Amino acid sequence: MPKTVAIIGGGVGGLATANQLAKKGFKVTIYEKADQLGGRAGFKKQDGFTFDTGPSWYLMPGVFEKHFAQFDIDVTKELDVQRLTPGYKVFYEHHTPITISGSLEDDAKTFEKIEPGSGKALEAYVAASQEIYQMALRHFLYTDFTRKQSLLHPTIIRRARLLLTLLRTPLHKHVSHYVSHPALQQILEYPMVFLGTSPFDAPSMYSLMSALDFKEGVYYPKRGMYSIIDLLVSIGNRYGVTYHTDTEVLRIIHRGRKATSLLLASGESVTYDIIISNADIHFTETQLLAPEAQSYPEHTWQRRESGISAILMYLGVKGSLPQLEHHNLYFVKDWQRNFTEIYTDKQLPSTASLYVSRTSATDPSTAPKDHENIFVLVPLPTGLTLDQEALEALGSKYLEAFAIAANIPDLQKRIVSKSFFGPDEFRDRFYAWEGTALGMSHILKQSAFWRIQPRSKKLRNLYYVGANTMPGVGVPMCLISAEIVAKRIARKQGRSS
Ligand SMILES: Cc1cc2nc3c(=O)[nH]c(=O)nc-3n(C[C@H](O)[C@H](O)[C@H](O)COP(=O)(O)OP(=O)(O)OC[C@H]3O[C@@H](n4cnc5c(N)ncnc54)[C@H](O)[C@@H]3O)c2cc1C
């Protein structure tokens, strides 16, 4: 009889783990509380506009290729993944816009015009970032660090001093050794927001992120990010994964050190050999498990950091927006204060850096004729409560600053369709700890081997997958997380091939 596996949650990590295990012969069932699979990587239609609800940057194409190749799929062809040129455009409160082309040679010239010497500095920074990225891919990302000897690889030993320095130095300090102009520093530091952390706290190990936008490139699948979810589900269908949407799990039941079954909201109890939670880890630990089965009870969460929450705005705009590229960033002048307000003071930012995606730049079918589709993400502190009226008022305030910087003074008047998603929605929709948008931040004590292990310490057949576990936040990271957890389960069950 094949071993049975239940997965709580149909986010990227849950869907990808299901595929990995089903291919190895396990009988897998996914229980998803929402009416749609994909979790944070969702999809919505609104007044003739279509939106990816969460992720919009397709980075680390090699991770996608390697993942889908296991299922004999050339993902680049299958999803018609194209490199975006330019990669993105940055608008400032305090500087003229800077466009990052994605060609390091051209971008070095752009830097050089702003700060003499910074062209060469950018090349050196990206070369160093690339070395770290390659090292991370080979030695740190695809492991749960259960095999300590993996850290004794000659490359790591040879570069140990560099790695230790990178772990101990905050990214902002590291960047300051290369460039001095605040606008350029911001370009090298903004990717920390993708990791739910601040460049003033994140270890400079994460300078590896600049190897992604400056060297590897920024990509986009032709039919949008949700096509990744469709592809994952089509693979699951091929291997017999069963999907139950609109099905909430209320409890994980255990006997001794074994998780035995799930209690569903319908009152039904379902029994499995192995249980994997792709739901928020804080929620899984403190709400789904009885106290004696919790590896991370409530009091341990005071020591953890929940990262960022966000206002998400889904906006349909009349007319065209030639001022914008597909990916656009807006950086405020008082960069450090913006991070301090979010991470330390936990108060609403007085002025807010933000991100704007104009999907219709690449895929006109996402908006009706003569309209554009924009998605706006404004990072906020976690732990807030904001009703829809407050969200809209705040969103409008922050968007206005962007509209001025982007020279689109009538942007707000042209909005013909809108919806907002904020901290309360992250809490209600995803049971996200403190309303976190991305999951636990990637500060040092929550990174690499210090991130949450993919297996319960109390129940021997309960596993975790997704952004809160190793290696961390982001769609490619969650695909890797799925590979890690599936490999661990298969190893234990003697089905490693
Ligand atoms: C606004 C935003 C923008 C982002 N941008 C990018 C980007 O550009 N590029 C990128 O790579 N990544 C991006 N990310 C990050 C990326 O989307 C996430 O890291 C990834 O999708 C998380 O997947 P996951 O496996 O952790 O599951 P999640 O997406 O967190 O899904 C978990 C699922 O579990 C379900 N669930 C929870 N509790 C229960 C229960 N009790 N019973 C049943 N089901 C339950 C939830 O409904 C949910 O569907 C972004 C995220 C957000 C929110």
The ligand as an SDF file (V2000), in Angstrom:
LIG
                    3D

 53 58  0  0  0  0  0  0  0  0999 V2000
    2.4180   40.7480   -2.2060 C   0  0  0  0  0  0  0  0  0  0  0  0
    3.4730   39.7260   -2.4140 C   0  0  0  0  0  0  0  0  0  0  0  0
    4.4060   39.8940   -3.4100 C   0  0  0  0  0  0  0  0  0  0  0  0
    5.3780   38.9150   -3.6290 C   0  0  0  0  0  0  0  0  0  0  0  0
    6.2540   39.0840   -4.6610 N   0  0  0  0  0  0  0  0  0  0  0  0
    7.0920   38.0660   -4.9970 C   0  0  0  0  0  0  0  0  0  0  0  0
    7.8160   38.1170   -6.2060 C   0  0  0  0  0  0  0  0  0  0  0  0
    7.7240   39.0770   -6.9450 O   0  0  0  0  0  0  0  0  0  0  0  0
    8.6060   37.0470   -6.5300 N   0  0  0  0  0  0  0  0  0  0  0  0
    8.6860   35.9470   -5.7210 C   0  0  0  0  0  0  0  0  0  0  0  0
    9.4000   34.9900   -6.0630 O   0  0  0  0  0  0  0  0  0  0  0  0
    7.9940   35.8760   -4.5590 N   0  0  0  0  0  0  0  0  0  0  0  0
    7.1920   36.9020   -4.1920 C   0  0  0  0  0  0  0  0  0  0  0  0
    6.4260   36.8230   -3.0670 N   0  0  0  0  0  0  0  0  0  0  0  0
    6.6340   35.7080   -2.1400 C   0  0  0  0  0  0  0  0  0  0  0  0
    5.9520   34.4280   -2.6090 C   0  0  0  0  0  0  0  0  0  0  0  0
    4.7180   34.7120   -3.1790 O   0  0  0  0  0  0  0  0  0  0  0  0
    5.7710   33.5240   -1.4040 C   0  0  0  0  0  0  0  0  0  0  0  0
    7.0030   33.3460   -0.7200 O   0  0  0  0  0  0  0  0  0  0  0  0
    5.2200   32.1510   -1.7600 C   0  0  0  0  0  0  0  0  0  0  0  0
    4.1890   32.2220   -2.7180 O   0  0  0  0  0  0  0  0  0  0  0  0
    4.7260   31.5160   -0.4680 C   0  0  0  0  0  0  0  0  0  0  0  0
    4.3210   30.1950   -0.7080 O   0  0  0  0  0  0  0  0  0  0  0  0
    4.0720   29.1850    0.4870 P   0  0  0  0  0  0  0  0  0  0  0  0
    4.4050   27.8280   -0.0140 O   0  0  0  0  0  0  0  0  0  0  0  0
    4.8000   29.6280    1.7050 O   0  0  0  0  0  0  0  0  0  0  0  0
    2.5190   29.2030    0.7450 O   0  0  0  0  0  0  0  0  0  0  0  0
    1.4380   30.3620    0.9350 P   0  0  0  0  0  0  0  0  0  0  0  0
    1.3340   31.1400   -0.3010 O   0  0  0  0  0  0  0  0  0  0  0  0
    1.6570   31.0760    2.2010 O   0  0  0  0  0  0  0  0  0  0  0  0
    0.1250   29.4700    1.0230 O   0  0  0  0  0  0  0  0  0  0  0  0
   -0.2680   28.7910    2.1850 C   0  0  0  0  0  0  0  0  0  0  0  0
   -1.6510   28.2460    1.9370 C   0  0  0  0  0  0  0  0  0  0  0  0
   -2.1080   27.5570    3.1090 O   0  0  0  0  0  0  0  0  0  0  0  0
   -3.5120   27.7660    3.2170 C   0  0  0  0  0  0  0  0  0  0  0  0
   -3.9360   27.4970    4.5880 N   0  0  0  0  0  0  0  0  0  0  0  0
   -3.5710   28.1880    5.7030 C   0  0  0  0  0  0  0  0  0  0  0  0
   -4.1720   27.6430    6.7910 N   0  0  0  0  0  0  0  0  0  0  0  0
   -4.9220   26.6090    6.3470 C   0  0  0  0  0  0  0  0  0  0  0  0
   -5.7740   25.6670    7.0000 C   0  0  0  0  0  0  0  0  0  0  0  0
   -5.9530   25.6750    8.3310 N   0  0  0  0  0  0  0  0  0  0  0  0
   -6.4100   24.7310    6.2490 N   0  0  0  0  0  0  0  0  0  0  0  0
   -6.2210   24.6890    4.8980 C   0  0  0  0  0  0  0  0  0  0  0  0
   -5.4170   25.5850    4.2380 N   0  0  0  0  0  0  0  0  0  0  0  0
   -4.7800   26.5150    4.9500 C   0  0  0  0  0  0  0  0  0  0  0  0
   -3.6770   29.2280    2.8130 C   0  0  0  0  0  0  0  0  0  0  0  0
   -5.0050   29.4990    2.4350 O   0  0  0  0  0  0  0  0  0  0  0  0
   -2.6920   29.3300    1.6570 C   0  0  0  0  0  0  0  0  0  0  0  0
   -3.3120   29.0680    0.4260 O   0  0  0  0  0  0  0  0  0  0  0  0
    5.4290   37.7780   -2.8160 C   0  0  0  0  0  0  0  0  0  0  0  0
    4.4820   37.5960   -1.7990 C   0  0  0  0  0  0  0  0  0  0  0  0
    3.5100   38.5580   -1.6080 C   0  0  0  0  0  0  0  0  0  0  0  0
    2.4860   38.3520   -0.5440 C   0  0  0  0  0  0  0  0  0  0  0  0
  1  2  1  0
  2  3  1  0
  2 52  2  0
  3  4  2  0
  4  5  1  0
  4 50  1  0
  5  6  2  0
  6  7  1  0
  6 13  1  0
  7  8  2  0
  7  9  1  0
  9 10  1  0
 10 11  2  0
 10 12  1  0
 12 13  2  0
 13 14  1  0
 14 15  1  0
 14 50  1  0
 15 16  1  0
 16 17  1  0
 16 18  1  0
 18 19  1  0
 18 20  1  0
 20 21  1  0
 20 22  1  0
 22 23  1  0
 23 24  1  0
 24 25  2  0
 24 26  1  0
 24 27  1  0
 27 28  1  0
 28 29  2  0
 28 30  1  0
 28 31  1  0
 31 32  1  0
 32 33  1  0
 33 34  1  0
 33 48  1  0
 34 35  1  0
 35 36  1  0
 35 46  1  0
 36 37  1  0
 36 45  1  0
 37 38  2  0
 38 39  1  0
 39 40  1  0
 39 45  2  0
 40 41  1  0
 40 42  2  0
 42 43  1  0
 43 44  2  0
 44 45  1  0
 46 47  1  0
 46 48  1  0
 48 49  1  0
 50 51  2  0
 51 52  1  0
 52 53  1  0
M  END
$$$$
